[in-house]
Amino acid sequence: MTDKNLQILVENELQWEPSLDDSRIGVAVSRGVVTLSGSVETYAEKLSAEHAAQRVKGVRGVALDLDVRPFGDSGADDDEVAKRALNSLDWNAVVPKGAVKVAVDDGAVTLSGDLDWQYQRDAAERAVQRLYGVRSVINQIHIRPRAAAGDVKSRIVAALHRQARIDADNITVTVDGGKVRLDGKVNAWGDRGVIERAAWAAPGVVAVEDRVTISA
């Protein structure tokens, strides 16, 4: 597929996504890597644009150059955003109450603290990223190490073999303490996400370096 054809497909997908105003988003493609530029009104729209581009077959990567610019006002004060973020975290059944700290600077929300699982870390980020006034989210939550390296690797490899859409033999898993590196090739962007989620699901994983590439 040519870059021009891929650009048209991504533009059509952005237009199809009901949560987006695609008229403010520009699309450029180089060797299968899509760059989205322009501006959106909310951080939620920025995420929707990224996910829409990733859904398109043939996309090998997505670079975001989108600014969050609320239309008609400047958004919300930082203290109000912080209050909303803390309330959202308190009401989230997955995130242990009081475990995550919130700091806000010009709409940029920074999350910090210690949790046991990556799914809790992800849940904390999702709890705040679609709140009004949020322009970006910086997730600095730390995952506590809980398992030996050999155990982490065996669990990840077993999980990949259970995934019907993944050829686990094409993926190499390297573990150093709680840090995991993934190497290999897959056929689609969605497969890459499946592999990364499998790695994060292992107990004790504190970081994942995803070097998996998309086959041409």
Backbone bond lengths (Angstrom), bond angles and torsions (degrees), N, CA, C in turn:
res aa  C-N    CA-C-N  psi(-1)  N-CA   C-N-CA  omega(-1)  CA-C   N-CA-C  phi
1 M - - - 1.458 - - 1.528 110.14 -
2 T 1.333 117.17 135.07 1.454 120.63 179.42 1.525 110.45 -78.43
3 D 1.332 115.21 158.43 1.455 119.98 177.97 1.527 111.43 -60.30
4 K 1.328 117.02 -36.02 1.467 120.45 -179.87 1.523 110.85 -64.87
5 N 1.327 116.80 -44.41 1.462 119.46 178.07 1.525 111.45 -63.56
6 L 1.330 115.95 -39.62 1.457 119.92 179.07 1.524 110.59 -65.76
7 Q 1.325 116.66 -37.90 1.462 120.46 177.27 1.529 110.76 -59.90
8 I 1.317 116.95 -43.66 1.465 121.09 179.37 1.525 111.02 -62.94
9 L 1.336 116.43 -41.14 1.462 120.37 179.92 1.534 111.10 -64.45
10 V 1.334 116.13 -42.05 1.469 119.51 179.37 1.520 110.25 -66.12
11 E 1.323 117.61 -42.72 1.468 120.74 178.26 1.522 110.86 -60.80
12 N 1.323 117.07 -39.72 1.464 120.73 178.10 1.523 111.51 -66.15
13 E 1.340 116.55 -38.12 1.470 120.26 179.51 1.530 110.64 -68.00
14 L 1.325 117.26 -39.16 1.457 120.73 176.74 1.525 110.92 -63.86
15 Q 1.335 115.82 -39.94 1.468 120.09 178.34 1.527 110.97 -66.74
16 W 1.339 116.43 -33.37 1.460 122.10 -178.00 1.528 111.87 -73.15
17 E 1.344 117.25 -28.16 1.468 121.85 -176.58 1.535 110.22 -70.68
18 P 1.341 118.58 113.94 1.474 120.51 -173.44 1.529 114.39 -68.62
19 S 1.331 118.37 -19.30 1.469 120.21 -177.53 1.522 112.94 -86.05
20 L 1.345 117.31 4.94 1.465 121.06 -174.75 1.524 111.92 -119.59
21 D 1.338 115.61 149.29 1.456 122.93 164.59 1.523 106.34 -103.72
22 D 1.327 115.74 93.61 1.465 120.03 -172.62 1.519 112.99 -71.64
23 S 1.348 118.15 -10.99 1.464 120.60 -177.74 1.528 112.18 -66.22
24 R 1.328 117.79 -17.17 1.469 121.74 -178.30 1.527 111.95 -102.85
25 I 1.332 116.65 7.40 1.468 120.46 -175.47 1.529 109.97 -117.37
26 G 1.315 115.94 127.84 1.457 121.03 175.62 1.521 110.41 -100.28
27 V 1.333 116.58 149.45 1.462 122.14 -177.86 1.522 109.67 -125.48
28 A 1.321 117.10 127.78 1.459 122.81 173.33 1.522 107.94 -130.56
29 V 1.331 116.71 145.00 1.467 121.13 -177.40 1.518 109.45 -132.11
30 S 1.319 116.48 132.99 1.457 122.36 175.45 1.519 109.07 -137.74
31 R 1.322 117.02 112.84 1.460 122.99 179.44 1.528 112.12 54.78
32 G 1.291 115.52 40.29 1.459 120.75 176.09 1.511 114.92 85.98
33 V 1.341 117.54 -5.78 1.471 121.13 178.22 1.526 108.76 -94.54
34 V 1.316 116.13 122.87 1.459 122.56 -176.03 1.521 110.15 -96.10
35 T 1.328 116.76 130.55 1.457 122.22 173.59 1.517 108.97 -112.01
36 L 1.331 116.17 122.89 1.461 122.24 176.81 1.523 108.48 -102.52
37 S 1.331 116.69 126.84 1.457 121.06 -178.48 1.525 109.68 -128.66
38 G 1.336 115.25 169.51 1.457 120.10 -179.62 1.510 111.18 112.04
39 S 1.333 116.83 -145.39 1.457 120.40 -177.54 1.517 110.95 -146.11
40 V 1.324 115.25 154.79 1.461 123.04 175.67 1.529 107.67 -133.81
41 E 1.336 116.78 164.15 1.457 120.08 -175.45 1.519 113.24 -82.39
42 T 1.333 117.58 -27.27 1.461 120.37 -176.31 1.523 110.21 -137.99
43 Y 1.334 114.84 160.30 1.463 120.44 174.97 1.522 110.51 -64.74
44 A 1.336 116.79 -32.51 1.466 120.77 177.29 1.520 111.10 -60.41
45 E 1.341 116.79 -39.64 1.467 119.75 176.91 1.526 110.89 -65.67
46 K 1.302 116.87 -37.82 1.463 120.52 178.72 1.522 110.30 -60.37
47 L 1.332 116.70 -43.31 1.461 121.03 177.44 1.516 111.36 -64.78
48 S 1.328 116.58 -41.90 1.465 120.42 179.78 1.520 111.45 -61.97
49 A 1.338 116.33 -38.99 1.467 120.33 178.40 1.522 110.84 -64.24
50 E 1.328 116.18 -43.25 1.468 120.57 178.74 1.524 111.04 -61.56
51 H 1.327 116.79 -46.61 1.461 120.64 -178.07 1.527 111.48 -67.02
52 A 1.336 116.99 -36.31 1.459 120.54 178.25 1.527 110.78 -62.55
53 A 1.333 116.94 -43.51 1.466 120.55 179.33 1.523 110.96 -65.71
54 Q 1.326 116.96 -38.85 1.461 120.62 -179.12 1.527 111.72 -66.41
55 R 1.323 117.50 -25.47 1.476 120.67 -179.13 1.526 113.09 -70.94
56 V 1.304 117.78 -21.00 1.461 121.37 -172.97 1.530 110.42 -75.91
57 K 1.309 115.72 128.67 1.455 121.02 179.15 1.524 110.59 -64.69
58 G 1.323 115.98 132.86 1.458 121.22 179.84 1.518 113.26 103.35
59 V 1.345 117.10 -13.69 1.466 120.29 178.52 1.524 109.43 -74.33
60 R 1.329 116.06 126.13 1.464 121.36 -177.80 1.530 112.07 -101.29
61 G 1.305 116.79 -13.71 1.464 120.96 179.33 1.516 109.43 -175.73
62 V 1.335 116.09 157.89 1.464 121.70 179.66 1.521 109.28 -132.05
63 A 1.333 116.47 126.11 1.462 122.41 175.11 1.527 108.16 -111.47
64 L 1.329 116.35 131.19 1.461 120.91 -177.44 1.521 110.98 -103.63
65 D 1.323 115.71 121.39 1.462 122.09 173.18 1.529 107.78 -125.25
66 L 1.349 114.32 45.78 1.462 121.97 -177.11 1.522 110.42 -103.19
67 D 1.331 116.68 127.69 1.458 121.56 174.91 1.527 109.28 -91.75
68 V 1.326 116.44 144.18 1.459 121.12 174.15 1.525 107.57 -94.80
69 R 1.336 115.81 112.80 1.461 121.74 -178.43 1.521 109.49 -130.50
70 P 1.322 118.10 99.44 1.469 120.37 178.68 1.519 110.75 -58.41
71 F 1.329 116.40 135.14 1.462 121.47 -177.61 1.532 109.70 -86.96
72 G 1.324 116.28 126.98 1.457 119.99 172.85 1.517 114.52 90.51
73 D 1.332 119.03 -17.43 1.458 121.29 175.41 1.516 109.20 -154.86
74 S 1.314 116.00 178.28 1.466 120.27 -176.21 1.511 112.89 -96.88
75 G 1.340 117.15 13.23 1.452 120.01 179.83 1.510 110.92 91.36
76 A 1.313 118.26 -137.90 1.458 123.12 -178.77 1.519 109.90 -124.65
77 D 1.338 115.43 156.44 1.462 119.90 176.32 1.524 109.99 -64.14
78 D 1.333 116.23 151.01 1.459 121.05 -177.37 1.530 112.34 -59.06
79 D 1.358 116.66 -39.40 1.466 118.14 -178.57 1.519 111.51 -66.70
80 E 1.337 116.72 -33.93 1.464 120.19 177.61 1.525 110.58 -70.05
81 V 1.332 116.98 -40.23 1.466 120.66 176.89 1.524 110.07 -61.91
82 A 1.329 116.83 -42.45 1.466 120.94 179.64 1.526 111.07 -61.87
83 K 1.326 117.50 -42.66 1.461 121.25 178.57 1.532 110.82 -62.02
84 R 1.326 116.14 -44.27 1.469 119.86 179.33 1.525 111.06 -63.57
85 A 1.333 115.99 -40.44 1.464 119.85 -179.72 1.529 110.84 -64.42
86 L 1.330 117.51 -44.68 1.455 121.00 179.79 1.523 111.49 -64.53
87 N 1.324 116.95 -39.76 1.471 120.60 177.60 1.525 110.73 -63.89
88 S 1.327 115.96 -42.37 1.460 119.99 179.64 1.519 111.55 -63.46
89 L 1.328 116.84 -39.69 1.461 121.10 178.08 1.532 110.94 -67.80
90 D 1.325 116.77 -39.91 1.467 120.48 179.63 1.527 111.68 -63.40
91 W 1.328 116.93 -33.17 1.463 121.13 -178.34 1.525 112.70 -86.30
92 N 1.330 117.21 -4.28 1.460 120.35 -178.97 1.524 109.47 -86.39
93 A 1.339 116.47 119.30 1.466 121.20 -175.42 1.524 113.10 -70.18
94 V 1.329 118.20 -18.19 1.462 122.01 -176.74 1.529 111.80 -84.66
95 V 1.319 116.43 -32.56 1.469 121.32 -175.62 1.527 109.50 -90.81
96 P 1.340 118.89 121.34 1.471 120.88 178.00 1.525 111.27 -56.63
97 K 1.325 115.82 130.88 1.456 120.57 -175.57 1.528 111.22 -61.94
98 G 1.322 115.59 131.21 1.455 121.70 177.51 1.508 115.28 81.90
99 A 1.346 117.74 -1.11 1.466 120.03 -176.03 1.526 112.97 -81.97
100 V 1.333 116.71 -21.25 1.464 120.46 -175.23 1.523 110.08 -112.93
101 K 1.323 116.04 130.64 1.459 122.41 177.33 1.526 109.24 -98.73
102 V 1.335 115.69 150.71 1.463 121.83 -176.76 1.524 110.16 -125.29
103 A 1.337 115.95 133.02 1.465 122.03 171.63 1.530 107.70 -131.01
104 V 1.329 116.92 139.44 1.464 121.12 -177.57 1.514 109.83 -128.68
105 D 1.325 115.95 130.85 1.463 121.96 177.79 1.516 108.63 -136.25
106 D 1.332 116.12 108.16 1.468 122.08 -179.90 1.526 111.39 54.38
107 G 1.329 116.54 42.76 1.461 121.46 177.88 1.510 115.16 84.73
108 A 1.341 117.26 -8.04 1.467 120.79 177.61 1.523 108.48 -87.01
109 V 1.320 117.35 116.22 1.462 122.53 -176.41 1.526 109.51 -96.47
110 T 1.336 116.51 125.12 1.459 121.82 175.93 1.529 108.95 -109.55
111 L 1.340 115.72 125.72 1.456 122.25 177.98 1.524 108.81 -104.52
112 S 1.332 116.76 135.74 1.460 120.92 178.50 1.524 109.21 -141.84
113 G 1.331 115.65 168.78 1.454 120.93 -178.54 1.519 110.98 131.96
114 D 1.313 117.17 -172.33 1.462 123.13 -179.08 1.525 110.00 -126.30
115 L 1.340 116.10 132.76 1.459 122.45 177.30 1.527 109.27 -134.08
116 D 1.326 116.22 166.89 1.461 121.11 -177.34 1.526 113.44 -91.82
117 W 1.341 117.18 -24.85 1.465 120.35 -171.75 1.526 111.74 -134.37
118 Q 1.338 115.61 148.75 1.453 121.03 177.15 1.527 111.35 -65.75
119 Y 1.337 118.09 -34.96 1.458 118.83 -179.41 1.533 110.67 -63.68
120 Q 1.335 117.44 -30.07 1.460 120.32 175.00 1.531 110.34 -69.98
121 R 1.316 115.78 -39.71 1.474 120.95 177.67 1.529 110.48 -62.08
122 D 1.328 116.02 -44.53 1.463 120.87 177.96 1.527 111.31 -63.56
123 A 1.337 116.38 -41.52 1.459 120.79 -179.23 1.523 111.23 -63.25
124 A 1.321 116.91 -38.54 1.459 120.66 177.87 1.527 110.92 -63.07
125 E 1.329 116.21 -41.67 1.469 119.70 179.12 1.527 111.06 -66.32
126 R 1.335 116.86 -43.90 1.466 119.75 179.41 1.526 111.91 -63.95
127 A 1.339 116.44 -30.59 1.460 120.23 -177.74 1.521 112.65 -64.69
128 V 1.340 117.39 -25.45 1.464 119.86 -175.28 1.523 113.79 -112.32
129 Q 1.320 117.98 -18.49 1.463 119.10 -168.78 1.528 114.00 -70.33
130 R 1.333 118.86 -18.18 1.464 120.51 -179.87 1.529 113.00 -107.90
131 L 1.318 116.77 13.48 1.459 120.56 177.47 1.529 110.49 -76.08
132 Y 1.329 115.60 146.51 1.462 120.15 178.36 1.524 110.02 -63.85
133 G 1.316 116.77 135.29 1.454 122.55 179.15 1.511 114.36 96.19
134 V 1.339 117.89 -12.55 1.462 121.53 178.95 1.521 109.55 -79.41
135 R 1.321 116.49 126.33 1.463 121.65 178.93 1.530 112.12 -103.11
136 S 1.332 116.59 -27.09 1.463 120.89 177.43 1.521 107.62 -162.85
137 V 1.353 115.59 162.40 1.460 121.11 178.31 1.525 108.79 -130.40
138 I 1.326 116.46 126.26 1.455 122.89 176.58 1.524 107.23 -110.99
139 N 1.321 116.35 112.08 1.459 120.73 -174.93 1.526 109.81 -97.29
140 Q 1.329 116.07 103.69 1.463 121.69 179.58 1.528 111.54 -109.30
141 I 1.317 116.99 20.02 1.460 120.96 179.02 1.526 109.66 -67.12
142 H 1.310 116.87 133.96 1.461 123.08 -177.45 1.528 110.02 -97.27
143 I 1.340 116.47 138.15 1.462 121.70 176.03 1.529 108.50 -97.66
144 R 1.325 116.23 127.10 1.464 120.70 -179.91 1.532 110.72 -71.45
145 P 1.336 119.23 129.32 1.477 121.25 176.01 1.527 109.73 -62.77
146 R 1.367 115.80 139.58 1.459 118.07 -176.41 1.522 114.54 -138.47
147 A 1.343 119.08 -8.32 1.457 119.23 -173.76 1.526 110.86 -143.35
148 A 1.341 115.31 159.95 1.462 121.46 177.44 1.517 110.57 -72.39
149 A 1.354 116.62 153.29 1.462 121.46 -175.94 1.528 111.95 -58.36
150 G 1.349 116.58 -44.41 1.461 119.78 -178.94 1.505 112.51 -61.60
151 D 1.319 117.55 -37.98 1.452 121.91 178.89 1.518 110.62 -67.96
152 V 1.327 117.06 -40.70 1.465 121.32 178.14 1.518 110.51 -60.27
153 K 1.338 116.96 -47.86 1.459 120.50 -178.35 1.523 111.64 -62.11
154 S 1.319 118.24 -45.54 1.465 121.05 -177.89 1.516 111.23 -63.43
155 R 1.324 117.60 -37.03 1.463 120.74 179.07 1.529 111.33 -67.89
156 I 1.339 116.56 -40.38 1.462 119.75 179.90 1.530 110.50 -66.61
157 V 1.327 117.27 -46.63 1.468 121.03 -179.97 1.521 110.35 -60.49
158 A 1.328 117.47 -42.31 1.465 120.63 178.62 1.525 110.79 -62.60
159 A 1.330 116.96 -39.25 1.460 120.86 179.51 1.528 111.03 -65.24
160 L 1.333 117.33 -39.87 1.463 120.76 179.15 1.524 110.93 -64.93
161 H 1.307 117.56 -38.48 1.465 120.70 178.79 1.527 111.53 -67.00
162 R 1.327 117.50 -24.23 1.468 120.28 178.27 1.518 112.25 -79.42
163 Q 1.339 117.38 -16.48 1.460 120.36 -177.78 1.530 109.78 -82.95
164 A 1.320 115.87 117.33 1.466 120.57 -174.70 1.527 112.90 -64.10
165 R 1.330 116.90 -31.51 1.462 119.93 -174.57 1.529 112.65 -87.59
166 I 1.320 118.12 -4.86 1.466 121.63 -176.09 1.524 110.94 -109.35
167 D 1.347 116.21 131.15 1.456 121.31 171.50 1.529 106.90 -88.81
168 A 1.324 115.86 94.29 1.471 120.95 -173.28 1.517 112.59 -61.19
169 D 1.340 117.24 -25.45 1.458 120.04 -178.44 1.528 111.89 -67.81
170 N 1.331 117.13 -17.53 1.463 120.99 179.63 1.526 112.77 -90.92
171 I 1.334 116.23 0.37 1.464 120.63 -177.17 1.526 109.73 -115.22
172 T 1.333 115.48 130.63 1.461 121.48 176.52 1.520 109.44 -106.10
173 V 1.333 116.04 130.02 1.457 122.27 -179.62 1.527 109.38 -113.16
174 T 1.329 116.20 122.10 1.462 121.91 177.53 1.517 108.82 -119.35
175 V 1.325 116.67 130.60 1.462 121.15 -176.96 1.522 110.24 -123.02
176 D 1.312 115.29 131.27 1.463 122.33 175.11 1.525 106.97 -129.12
177 G 1.333 116.15 100.58 1.453 119.33 -172.97 1.516 109.35 65.87
178 G 1.311 117.22 -123.88 1.465 120.81 176.41 1.509 113.43 -98.38
179 K 1.349 117.09 9.15 1.460 121.40 -179.37 1.531 110.20 -98.08
180 V 1.309 116.86 130.05 1.464 122.94 -176.59 1.521 110.19 -116.24
181 R 1.342 116.04 134.87 1.466 120.88 173.00 1.514 108.66 -117.24
182 L 1.328 116.06 132.07 1.457 122.74 -179.94 1.518 109.54 -112.18
183 D 1.332 117.18 129.26 1.460 122.59 176.98 1.525 109.16 -129.00
184 G 1.339 115.95 154.87 1.454 120.57 177.22 1.512 111.63 135.79
185 K 1.354 115.44 -167.75 1.459 121.20 -178.92 1.520 110.61 -133.97
186 V 1.356 115.16 146.17 1.465 121.61 175.00 1.524 108.28 -132.26
187 N 1.327 116.14 171.07 1.461 120.37 -175.45 1.520 113.87 -89.08
188 A 1.335 117.73 -21.91 1.470 120.08 -175.45 1.520 110.33 -146.43
189 W 1.324 115.50 157.63 1.460 121.78 -179.61 1.527 110.63 -59.42
190 G 1.334 116.28 -39.25 1.464 119.77 -179.60 1.512 112.79 -60.20
191 D 1.346 117.53 -34.91 1.458 121.24 177.96 1.531 110.67 -64.97
192 R 1.312 115.90 -36.69 1.470 120.95 178.25 1.528 109.99 -61.43
193 G 1.325 115.81 -41.31 1.450 120.03 178.55 1.515 112.68 -65.24
194 V 1.337 116.61 -37.19 1.465 120.93 178.43 1.520 110.60 -61.69
195 I 1.332 116.30 -43.24 1.466 121.36 -178.99 1.520 110.96 -65.87
196 E 1.322 116.61 -43.21 1.463 119.82 -179.29 1.528 110.77 -65.05
197 R 1.322 117.21 -40.62 1.468 119.93 178.42 1.526 111.52 -64.64
198 A 1.339 116.09 -36.09 1.470 119.71 177.45 1.526 110.68 -63.27
199 A 1.324 116.09 -39.12 1.465 119.84 179.04 1.525 111.20 -66.40
200 W 1.332 116.39 -44.15 1.456 119.87 -178.43 1.527 111.79 -67.78
201 A 1.333 117.69 -22.89 1.464 120.64 -177.06 1.523 112.90 -75.09
202 A 1.325 117.69 -14.93 1.465 120.51 179.15 1.524 110.19 -72.53
203 P 1.325 117.90 137.71 1.464 120.32 -179.63 1.520 111.91 -65.57
204 G 1.320 116.50 136.70 1.449 120.92 176.54 1.513 115.35 91.94
205 V 1.340 118.63 -4.39 1.462 121.05 178.93 1.523 109.04 -74.34
206 V 1.327 116.44 125.01 1.461 121.18 -178.52 1.528 112.18 -110.77
207 A 1.338 117.84 -15.77 1.462 120.86 179.02 1.529 109.11 -157.73
208 V 1.332 116.01 144.71 1.464 121.54 177.26 1.524 108.47 -129.27
209 E 1.328 115.69 121.95 1.468 121.89 174.78 1.519 106.86 -102.37
210 D 1.334 115.96 107.30 1.457 121.47 -173.31 1.526 109.67 -95.30
211 R 1.355 116.12 104.81 1.471 120.99 178.18 1.527 111.28 -105.81
212 V 1.300 117.59 12.67 1.454 121.65 178.59 1.519 109.67 -67.06
213 T 1.321 117.35 133.26 1.471 122.05 -178.97 1.531 110.10 -111.52
214 I 1.338 114.13 164.12 1.466 121.25 179.27 1.521 108.62 -95.17
215 S 1.327 117.36 129.32 1.462 120.78 179.70 1.521 110.05 -63.32
216 A 1.322 115.60 144.29 1.460 120.26 -179.66 1.521 110.12 -69.14
